[in-house]
Amino acid sequence: MYIKVRVIAGAKKEIITQESSDHFKISVKEPAERNLANSRVLEIIRRKFSGRNIQIINGHHSPSKLLVVDDE
């Protein structure tokens, strides 16, 4: 399953909004440098889809990301 994520890095509050079944808007406190924001986004999505393998497949350096969620 593919998930589209729009990330706002360096936010004051961490906010997770599910726009639709496969689209999320996530604000994280971590800055968009040294892969800190991406790591935090993966932690958040892993909590939502526990027991599944999750990877960023597109958008490593962009606020718009495409993630793949596979069963383990």
Secondary structure, DSSP 8 states (H G I E B T S, - for coil): -EEEEEEEET-SS-EEEEEETTEEEEEESS-SSTTHHHHHHHHHHHHHTTTEEEEEEE-TTSSEEEEEEEE-
